[in-house]
């Protein structure tokens, strides 16, 4: 038998033994003998790999009941079972069912780990993601704010451990389009990273990317380009001036210049991006063609603005816009 443990009374999910009618499983991999004596969590993973999702779900729940009853909530094996069932439900988009288990896992890890522990942060993120998926954005934001408060009490407001929670809360606001709320959080995270690593350290790159995006959304183009110029310096130091990540950053800068109306500067940046991509992919690659179409469109828009009206496309320009090379 897998377990004779009774169902937990506090759970809103009915627990039951998996109904395995045969010890043989007909599937794509051929017939396979199932060992009933194996730990149900191990069997659940095996069934999941074979596409037997309903059987896997029942076994994940059964394993959790067994560990909860025999080992208690705070045992590492119980934590693993909680994480397994959370991951199962979230991977299949069943966030309503994942909510209870994610909350339980977070409560357990609040007892077994520190607020600055990577595992605790990961669990907070998991719960917050579930909240957002089921429309509880306020709960997700409150959870990250609570984490920030806990971490400030443990390590202080300027500790590098704070960056994770600051960035995750900022992302919550950004996803809702509340860039004004996200901005000071990203700025604070960047200040902490700069103090720890230096202003041109590669560790600041992710925060710089998000901060530039927020400045662009707020139409603060000067600050956005200032951030991106610093990113280019950082990425060139790591990957060289012909690095693909450098080209990607320059392309973002070109888009901002174009949006701000500085088409001359944008044109020069797009050309540099094309040069890097041609060197990496070849002139006829889809990536390079796409950049040429951007550049041709920019030139037409610039000419139209200068002439104050319609600009007829020449035959070569028409060919390039249509992707004919």
C-alpha positions as CSV (number, residue, x, y, z in Angstrom):
1,X,0.0,0.0,0.0
2,X,1.1,3.6,-0.7
3,X,-0.3,5.0,2.5
4,X,-3.2,4.5,4.9
5,X,-2.8,8.0,6.3
6,X,-6.1,9.9,6.7
7,X,-6.9,13.0,4.7
8,X,-5.8,16.3,6.3
9,X,-8.9,18.0,7.7
10,X,-7.7,21.6,6.9
11,X,-7.3,20.9,3.2
12,X,-10.1,21.9,0.8
13,X,-8.9,19.2,-1.6
14,X,-10.1,15.7,-1.1
15,X,-7.2,13.3,-0.7
16,X,-7.5,9.7,-2.0
17,X,-5.4,6.7,-3.0
18,X,-4.5,6.7,-6.7
19,X,-6.6,4.1,-8.4
20,X,-4.1,1.9,-10.3
21,X,-6.1,-0.8,-12.0
22,X,-3.1,-2.6,-13.5
23,X,0.5,-3.0,-12.7
24,X,1.3,-2.6,-16.3
25,X,1.2,0.7,-18.2
26,X,0.5,0.8,-21.9
27,X,2.1,4.0,-23.3
28,X,4.4,5.3,-25.9
29,X,7.5,4.0,-24.2
30,X,6.1,0.4,-24.3
31,X,4.8,-1.7,-21.4
32,X,6.4,-1.0,-18.1
33,X,5.9,-2.7,-14.8
34,X,4.9,-0.2,-12.1
35,X,6.4,-0.8,-8.6
36,X,3.7,-0.1,-6.1
37,X,6.2,-0.1,-3.2
38,X,8.0,2.9,-4.7
39,X,7.7,6.3,-2.9
40,X,4.5,7.9,-4.4
41,X,6.4,11.1,-5.2
42,X,8.9,9.1,-7.3
43,X,6.0,7.3,-9.1
44,X,4.3,10.6,-9.7
45,X,7.3,12.0,-11.5
46,X,7.5,8.8,-13.6
47,X,3.8,9.1,-14.5
48,X,4.3,12.8,-15.4
49,X,7.1,11.9,-17.8
50,X,4.8,9.4,-19.4
51,X,2.0,11.9,-19.8
52,X,-0.3,10.2,-17.2
53,X,-1.1,13.6,-15.6
54,X,-4.2,12.5,-13.7
55,X,-2.3,9.6,-12.1
56,X,0.6,11.9,-11.3
57,X,-1.6,14.4,-9.6
58,X,-3.2,11.8,-7.4
59,X,0.2,10.5,-6.4
60,X,1.6,13.9,-5.7
61,X,-1.3,14.6,-3.3
62,X,-0.9,11.1,-1.7
63,X,2.8,11.7,-1.2
64,X,2.1,15.0,0.4
65,X,-0.4,13.5,2.8
66,X,2.0,10.7,3.7
67,X,4.9,13.0,4.4
68,X,2.7,15.5,6.3
69,X,1.4,12.8,8.6
70,X,4.6,10.8,9.2
71,X,7.2,13.6,9.1
72,X,5.4,16.8,9.8
73,X,5.1,20.1,7.9
74,X,8.7,21.3,8.5
75,X,10.5,18.3,7.3
76,X,12.5,18.7,4.1
77,X,10.7,15.8,2.4
78,X,7.4,17.4,3.1
79,X,8.6,20.7,1.7
80,X,9.7,18.9,-1.4
81,X,6.2,17.4,-1.8
82,X,4.6,20.8,-1.4
83,X,7.0,22.2,-4.0
84,X,6.2,19.3,-6.4
85,X,2.4,19.8,-6.3
86,X,2.8,23.6,-6.6
87,X,5.0,23.1,-9.7
88,X,2.6,20.6,-11.1
89,X,-0.4,22.9,-10.9
90,X,1.4,26.0,-12.1
91,X,3.0,24.2,-15.0
92,X,-0.5,23.3,-16.2
93,X,-1.9,26.7,-15.5
94,X,-4.1,25.5,-12.7
95,X,-3.3,28.4,-10.5
96,X,-6.4,28.3,-8.3
97,X,-5.4,24.8,-7.1
98,X,-1.8,25.9,-6.7
99,X,-2.7,28.8,-4.3
100,X,-3.3,26.8,-1.1
101,X,-0.2,24.7,-1.5
102,X,2.0,27.6,-2.4
103,X,0.8,29.5,0.7
104,X,1.5,26.5,2.9
105,X,5.0,26.1,1.4
106,X,5.7,29.8,2.1
107,X,4.4,29.5,5.7
108,X,6.7,26.4,6.3
109,X,9.7,28.1,4.8
110,X,9.2,31.2,6.9
111,X,9.9,28.8,9.8
112,X,12.8,26.9,8.3
113,X,14.7,29.6,6.3
114,X,15.7,33.3,6.6
115,X,14.0,36.2,4.8
116,X,17.2,36.7,2.8
117,X,17.6,33.0,1.9
118,X,17.4,32.4,-1.8
119,X,15.0,29.5,-1.3
120,X,12.6,31.8,0.7
121,X,12.8,34.5,-2.0
122,X,12.0,31.9,-4.6
123,X,9.0,30.7,-2.7
124,X,7.7,34.3,-2.2
125,X,8.1,34.8,-6.0
126,X,6.2,31.5,-6.6
127,X,3.3,32.6,-4.4
128,X,3.2,36.1,-5.9
129,X,3.1,34.7,-9.4
130,X,0.1,32.6,-8.5
131,X,-1.6,35.6,-7.0
132,X,-1.1,37.6,-10.2
133,X,-2.3,34.8,-12.3
134,X,-5.6,34.6,-10.4
135,X,-6.2,38.3,-10.4
136,X,-4.8,39.1,-6.9
137,X,-2.3,41.7,-8.0
138,X,-2.7,43.6,-4.7
139,X,-1.9,40.5,-2.7
140,X,1.3,39.9,-4.8
141,X,2.4,43.5,-4.3
142,X,1.7,43.3,-0.5
143,X,3.7,40.1,-0.3
144,X,6.8,41.7,-1.9
145,X,6.4,44.7,0.3
146,X,6.3,42.4,3.4
147,X,9.4,40.7,2.1
148,X,11.2,44.0,1.8
149,X,10.2,45.0,5.3
150,X,11.5,41.7,6.7
151,X,14.8,41.9,4.8
152,X,15.3,45.5,6.0
153,X,14.9,44.4,9.6
154,X,17.4,41.5,9.1
155,X,20.2,43.0,7.0
156,X,19.4,46.7,6.6
157,X,18.0,48.8,3.8
158,X,21.2,49.0,1.7
159,X,22.2,45.3,1.7
160,X,22.6,43.6,-1.7
161,X,20.0,41.0,-0.6
162,X,17.4,43.6,-1.0
163,X,17.7,43.8,-4.8
164,X,15.6,40.7,-5.5
165,X,12.5,41.9,-3.7
166,X,12.9,45.5,-4.9
167,X,13.0,44.4,-8.6
168,X,10.2,41.9,-8.2
169,X,7.9,44.5,-6.7
170,X,8.9,46.9,-9.4
171,X,8.0,44.3,-12.1
172,X,4.6,43.8,-10.5
173,X,3.9,47.5,-10.9
174,X,5.4,47.6,-14.5
175,X,3.1,44.7,-15.6
176,X,0.1,46.9,-14.6
177,X,1.5,49.9,-16.4
178,X,2.2,51.8,-13.1
179,X,5.7,52.9,-14.1
180,X,5.7,55.8,-11.6
181,X,5.5,53.3,-8.8
182,X,8.1,51.0,-10.4
183,X,10.6,53.8,-11.0
184,X,11.8,54.5,-7.4
185,X,12.1,50.8,-6.7
186,X,14.4,50.2,-9.7
187,X,16.4,53.3,-8.8
188,X,16.9,52.0,-5.3
189,X,17.9,48.6,-6.5
190,X,20.4,50.1,-8.8
191,X,21.9,52.3,-6.1
192,X,22.4,49.2,-3.9
193,X,24.1,47.3,-6.8
194,X,26.3,50.2,-7.6
195,X,27.4,50.5,-3.9
196,X,28.2,46.8,-3.9
197,X,29.7,46.3,-7.3
198,X,30.4,49.6,-8.9
199,X,28.5,51.6,-11.5
200,X,29.9,49.7,-14.5
201,X,29.7,46.2,-13.1
202,X,27.9,43.6,-15.1
203,X,25.8,42.7,-12.0
204,X,23.9,45.9,-12.6
205,X,22.9,45.0,-16.2
206,X,19.5,43.5,-15.5
207,X,18.3,46.4,-13.4
208,X,19.6,48.9,-16.0
209,X,17.6,47.1,-18.7
210,X,14.4,47.4,-16.7
211,X,15.1,51.0,-15.6
212,X,15.7,52.1,-19.2
213,X,12.4,50.5,-20.2
214,X,10.6,52.4,-17.4
215,X,12.1,55.7,-18.4
216,X,11.1,55.1,-22.0
217,X,7.5,54.3,-20.9
218,X,7.5,57.6,-19.0
219,X,8.9,59.3,-22.1
220,X,12.0,60.4,-20.2
221,X,14.2,59.7,-23.3
222,X,17.3,61.5,-21.9
223,X,17.4,59.2,-18.9
224,X,16.6,56.1,-20.9
225,X,19.5,56.8,-23.4
226,X,21.8,57.7,-20.5
227,X,21.1,54.3,-19.0
228,X,21.5,52.4,-22.3
229,X,24.8,54.2,-23.0
230,X,26.1,52.9,-19.7
231,X,24.9,49.4,-20.6
232,X,26.7,49.5,-23.9
233,X,30.0,50.3,-22.1
234,X,29.4,47.4,-19.7
235,X,28.5,44.9,-22.4
236,X,31.4,45.9,-24.7
237,X,33.7,45.3,-21.8
238,X,32.3,41.7,-21.4
239,X,31.6,40.7,-25.0
240,X,33.6,43.2,-27.2
241,X,32.2,45.9,-29.5
242,X,30.8,43.2,-31.9
243,X,28.9,41.4,-29.2
244,X,25.3,40.5,-30.0
245,X,24.1,41.7,-26.7
246,X,25.8,45.1,-27.5
247,X,23.8,45.2,-30.8
248,X,20.6,44.5,-28.9
249,X,21.2,47.3,-26.5
250,X,22.1,49.7,-29.3
251,X,18.9,48.8,-31.2
252,X,16.9,49.7,-28.1
253,X,18.7,53.0,-28.0
254,X,18.0,53.6,-31.7
255,X,14.3,53.0,-31.0
256,X,14.3,55.6,-28.2
257,X,16.0,58.2,-30.4
258,X,13.5,57.4,-33.2
259,X,10.6,57.8,-30.7
260,X,12.0,61.0,-29.5
261,X,12.2,62.4,-33.0
262,X,16.0,62.2,-33.4
263,X,16.0,60.2,-36.6
264,X,19.5,61.2,-37.6
265,X,21.0,59.6,-34.5
266,X,18.7,56.6,-34.7
267,X,19.8,56.0,-38.3
268,X,23.4,55.9,-37.3
269,X,22.7,53.5,-34.5
270,X,20.6,51.2,-36.7
271,X,23.5,51.1,-39.2
272,X,25.9,50.0,-36.4
273,X,23.4,47.3,-35.4
274,X,23.2,46.0,-39.0
275,X,27.0,45.9,-39.2
276,X,27.3,43.7,-36.1
277,X,24.4,41.4,-37.2
278,X,25.9,41.0,-40.7
279,X,29.2,40.0,-39.2
280,X,27.5,37.4,-37.0
281,X,24.7,36.1,-39.2
282,X,25.5,37.1,-42.8
283,X,23.9,39.8,-45.0
284,X,20.9,37.7,-46.1
285,X,19.8,36.4,-42.7
286,X,16.3,37.2,-41.5
287,X,17.6,39.2,-38.6
288,X,19.6,41.5,-40.8
289,X,16.8,41.9,-43.3
290,X,14.5,42.9,-40.5
291,X,16.9,45.6,-39.4
292,X,17.3,46.9,-43.0
293,X,13.5,47.2,-43.2
294,X,13.6,49.3,-40.0
295,X,16.3,51.5,-41.4
296,X,14.5,52.0,-44.7
297,X,11.3,52.9,-43.0
298,X,13.2,55.4,-40.8
299,X,14.7,57.0,-43.8
300,X,11.4,57.3,-45.5
301,X,9.8,58.9,-42.4
302,X,12.8,61.3,-42.2
303,X,12.5,62.3,-45.8
304,X,8.7,62.7,-45.4
305,X,9.2,65.0,-42.5
306,X,11.8,67.1,-44.2
307,X,9.7,67.5,-47.4
308,X,6.5,68.0,-45.5
309,X,4.5,65.4,-47.5
310,X,4.4,62.1,-49.3
311,X,7.6,60.6,-50.4
312,X,7.5,58.1,-53.3
313,X,9.6,55.0,-52.9
314,X,12.3,54.3,-55.4
315,X,12.4,50.8,-56.8
316,X,15.4,49.7,-54.6
317,X,13.8,51.1,-51.5
318,X,10.5,49.4,-52.3
319,X,12.3,46.1,-52.8
320,X,14.0,46.3,-49.4
321,X,10.9,47.2,-47.5
322,X,9.2,44.1,-49.0
323,X,12.1,42.0,-47.9
324,X,13.4,41.3,-51.4
325,X,17.2,41.0,-51.4
